[in-house]
Amino acid sequence: SKQEANRQILSVSQLRAAIFAKPILPLIFIQRTAHPPETPTTMSESKPKCVLAYSGGLDTSVILQWLCEKGFDVIAFCADVGQHHEDFEAVKAKAVTCGAIKCVVTDLRKEFVTDYVFEAVKCNAIYESRYLLGTSIARPCIAKEMVRIANEEGALYLAHGATGKGNDQVRFEMCAQALMPQAQMIAPWRD
């Protein structure tokens, strides 16, 4: 029910507010946002699966717990695109602790460099003549792997923690939609 959904959203908002010790805006969905089907009633029925682009940070950890509360079996996915000093074993442990049924870490460094970075360099992809686009060109690489994992796991829902403040949500969603049009996207932080 709508009242129940608002109560669950409020509990996540309260969690974030307690962590930051200041009020925050409630989670807001856009039209394309998916909601899981009714909670299974028997043991033989399974929960819908959702692949979450997971960093191990606060936002995606809260989103992971929230997705579990909403009735999803969450598969956390973390991409290694060459970030320094990332402890992926700790990220996996945190994902499982937060409620993921599993955490998949994929080494995408070679694919990222050969298929994305080299191509960006070839076409001089620089924003405003000074900013390299490392993070932005990583999103399609990450989304492609998310879709591969979703197909392998039988998941029809994809989620990310990108906010409405930048273009990351567009990069994730347009790539996922092109590669897996039947998937439904969940983007809780978007305002």
N, C-alpha and C positions, 0 to 999 in steps of 0.2 A: 504494500500500500504506500501511498505518497507520504503519509505521516511516518511510517516505518523507515522509508528511505531517507527522509530528512533527519531522523534521529541517528541513523548510521553515519550520515555525512557530518552531523554535528559532533559525533564522538571522535572522528578523525580530526576535525577542526580543533576540538578541545585538546587533542593530543599535540598537534602542532603548536597551539597557543601556549601550552604548558612548557614545551621545549624552548620556545623562543621568548616566553614570558611577555607576550604582547598579543593583542587581538589580530586575527587574520580574516581574510575573506573566506566564505565557505566554498567548497568544491562546486564547480559549475560544469555541466555537460553541454556540448554543442549538439546539433541535430543528429550528426552521424554517429554519435556515441551509442554503443551497444549496451544492452542490459541482459544479464543472463536469463535463461528461461527459469520458470519456477524451480525452486529447490527440489531435488529428487526426493521421492517419498519412500523408495525401497532401496535396499542394499545393492540390488542388481543394477539399478540405474546409476550412471556416473555423472559427475559434475562436468560442466563445459570447461574446456581447457583454454587458457589464455597465455600467450607468450609476452612477457614484459621485458622491454629494454631496460636492463637493471645496471645501475652504476655502483650500488652499495652505499650510496649517500642517503641523506635523510629523506629527501623527497620520494625517491623510488622505493625506499624501505617502507614508508608510510603507505604509498600506493599499493605495494605488494600486500600488506596487511588488509587494506581496504578491499582489494579485489577478493581476497580470501573470505572476508566478511560478506561480500556480495554473492558468494556461492561459486566462485571459480576455483579450479585446480590451476595454480599459477606455476608456470615454468619460467624461471628467471633466466635471462640471457645477458651475458656480459661479453663484449667484444674487445679483444686485445688488438688495438690498431697502433700500438707502439707507445702508449703512455708510460712515462717513467715511474718507477718505484711503486707500481701497483701490486698489491698482494692478493692475487686472484684466489688463493686458498681461503683467505679471510673473507673475501667477498662471497665465495660459495657458502661458507659456514654461516655468514650473516643472513643470506637469502633463505636458507633452510630454517634457521632460527626464526625468521620473520614469517614463515608459513609456506614457502615454496615447496612444491613436491620434488623439485630438483633445480639445480642451477647449472646451466651449460655455459662454459667459457670457451670461446673459439678464437684461435690465433688467426687473425685476418691481416697480419702485417704485410706478408708478401703480396696478397691480392690487393690490398689497399695501395701499396706503393706502385705496383706494376700497372694496375687497371685504373687507378684514380689519380694518384699524385703525379705520375709521369704524364698522364693526359692533361692534367691541369697546368703543368709546367709548359708542355708543348703549345698550349693555347694562351699562355701568359695570363692565367686566371688570378688576377689580383684585384681586390676591391679598393676603389678610390685611389688607385696607383700606389698603395702602400701596405695593404693588409693581405697576407697570404690566407688561403681559404681551407686550412687543414681540417678544422672541425666541421665546416659545412660540407666538404667533399667526403668526409667520413660517414655522414648520415646515410647516403644511398648504399654504401658498402654494408653498414650495419643492418639497414632495413632488408637488404637482399638476404642476409644470413638469418634474420628473424623469420622471414617467409619460408626459407628452407627448413628451419627447425619446426615451424608451425605445421608445414606439410608432413614432415617426418613424424610428429607427435599427434597429428590429427586435431590440431587446435584451429578453431575458426575465429578466435578473437586475438587481437594484438593490442598492446598497450605501451605507452611511453610516458615519461614525466616532463616532456617539453611544455613550457608555458606559452601563453599567447603573446609574450613580449618579443619574441624573435621569430625566425623563420624555420627553426628546427622541426616544429610540428608539421609544417608543410612538406619539408624534405622527407621526414619519416612516412607520412601518410600518402603522399603522391607516389613514392616508390613502392610502398606496400600495396596500394590500390592497383598499380600497373602490373605487379607481379602476382597478386592474389586478390582479384576483385571480389571474391566471395567472402573474404575476411571482413570482420567488423572491427573498427578502431575504437579504443577507449583512451580518452585523454582528459583525466580528471582535473588537472591544474589549470586548464585553459579558462580564460575569463571572457 
